[in-house]
Every structure is written in C-alpha cells, then in structure tokens.
Amino acid sequence: MKRALLAALLGATIVILAYPTVGWAVLMPLAWAPLLIVARDLTGRKRLIAGWVMGFVALAVLFRWIAFSLQELSGLPPAVGWTAVALFALWHGLWYGLFLWISEPVRRAGAALRPGLGLLAVPTAFAAVEWVCPTLFNLALGSALWELPPVSAIAALAGGQGLSFVCVAISALIAEVWCRRGEAQSTVSISRRLMPTAVALGVLFGFGFSWWAAHQTIEPRRVLKVGVLQINWTLQEKKRMTTKRRYELVGRLEERLSEIPPDTYDVLIASEGAYPLFWVVEEESNPRLAGLVQAMERIKRAVKDGPKTDLIIGGLRRPPQGAMRNAAVHIRPDGAIGGYYDKQVLMPFGEKIPGQDWFPALKGSVPALYNLYDQLKDEVEE
C-alpha cells in the first residue's frame, strides 16, 4: 500500500503542476501513469483509497482559494474555510477513487472480449465517471491542456471529457508498456493490445491539429474586438464596504466607461462583481428603489455616451421576489438593458448558505454574506 500511496502523491503533484499557476500542462498526460501501473497488483479497496488520496491532495491544493474566499469575503473563521476545502476535496476526490476502483475490472473485461479493448476501456471509464459524477465546479482533468492550442482544439469535437480521455489514454499506454516490459512478445501481440487506443489518440490528435491549423490559415469573415474592463475593488474596499462607498464606486465605473472612445470595441466584458450595487430589472416602479435605479441609469448613460457598444457586466440582480442573484447583465449600445443571465450554481457560504431554503433562520448566520442586502434594505426603507 505504501507504493500505491507514493504513486498517488506523485500523480497529485503532476496534476497540481499541470494547472495554473505553474501551468506545466504538458505533464498532465503522465498524471495517472504511476497509479495505473501499481493498480494491477492492488485489491479493489486499495485502488479506491489510492485514487481517493490522489484526488483529495490535488483538489485540496488547487481549490485552496475557497478558504481564502470564505475567510476574507464571508467573514468566517479560518477553521471553517479549511474544513470546507477538506470536504470539497473529499467529495470530488472520491471520483478519482471510483475510477481507479473500476479501472482494473473494466480493463480485464475488455481484454477478455478483444485484446485491445481492455486498454481502450480505461480512459473511456475515466471520461464516463468524470461526466456522470456531480461536481460543484466542473473542472475536467483535460482542461489544463488549454495552454496547448493544437491539443485543446480536440475539445471542439469531444468536449472537456475528450481532453481527459486523451490524458488518461496516454497514461494507460505508458502503464501497459511498463507492466509488460521484459515479457517475450510478438509484434502482432503488442500491436493488438496497443493499436485501438493508439488509433483513437491518432484520430483525436489529427482532428485537433487540423482544426487548429485551419484557424491559423483560413481568413476569418469577421474579427471581433473585445475589450476586458477589469474593475478590481481592492480586498480592503470589499471588506469595509458601506452603502455610501458603493455609490462612490459606481462613479469610478462610470468614469472608466466614459473614457473609452466610441466604436473602439465590438463588445466590452466587465468581470463578476464589477457593478457594486444591485441591478434593478423587471421591477415595478418603486420610489424606495430610486437610488438604485439612478445609479443604474448612470452606467447605462455612460455606455451610450462613451463606447457606444454592447457591454456584458457582472453584478448582483435584485428580483421582485426571491433572493439576490449573481448575474451577467447585457447593456446595448443605446444604453438599454438587453437581458441578463443569473448564475446557476452558487458558492456555498460565499453566495448562499447550504440548507437556507429549508431553514430560513440560517440566512443570517454569515453576516458578511447579507451585509449588502441589509444596507440597501435599510436605505430604501428610509
């Protein structure tokens, strides 16, 4: 078991290095090779544990920002933040364990049908587990390959799970060659085992490189000029935010928009939280919301008088009924609101208290989460 745990830690380290901030994406196809090599000598229970350890360690490191967010932005104690990270990594790491647990039975069953199907079944099983199992943040293993454009283009055909298939298929090939080293094998025997997986990889790589090359050589019909408006409020500003300060920050956003010359961009994108107040859309006339509406009109007018282009901007939306929503709002070149899209998966303790729909009293348990709502509620009631 010690050998399996070392392989799990090595695999987790490769996953961590492949993702930003290190970004050594080229390593990701090697991540599962150590565990797939040792898995052939492990019982199902030990495979489950080893895969779980790999997933837990990798995801706890990659998603450590959850602790920071809960501590700094929601005002929760550090112990709560790190407990949330541990629970997140335990849950999502379980899918790594589930894959390794079924990898050997799947490989043997496939090989019993036809020699090459066993090896091909391993990456197929991983892609299936990754696609079926529920996750809070959908981070496919192969998404690290976005830094390798000719390879990431495979996603145009097979999606994120297709990239994950590629990574695990290469690891499975490495494991097969390693475990068969020293055996007396004919060329025909080797080709029968490796060929189906190698052909699948060849087809995917061929498509990816062709798709990427086509986009490099074919003249586009139109090039969109996209401007990214990064309105970053400092951490101290976020933690010490008051209603008065929020209205002042609207002025900062308005000034930035007004400075952009007309017809410079086809579309502007402002990040999540760029608008520091509520968007009031689909709302009946309410004099108590006059301050919010006036602030919103300032931004709409700044778009109309300044860049004169479409703006997609993040912020909170205040619906007539129900809880506030994190939304992306579309403002057209004429300053009118074209629509909005509400965020569907809310971050636990950062945007929503788990269980609050069943136990409404929980809504006030994290003060920082509802400070903005309370501040604006008090203001409009005055």
Summary of the structure (lengths in Angstrom):
residues: 382
radius of gyration: 25.7
end to end distance: 66.0
largest distance: 85.9
contacts: 1185
relative contact order: 0.08
helix: 63%
strand: 9%
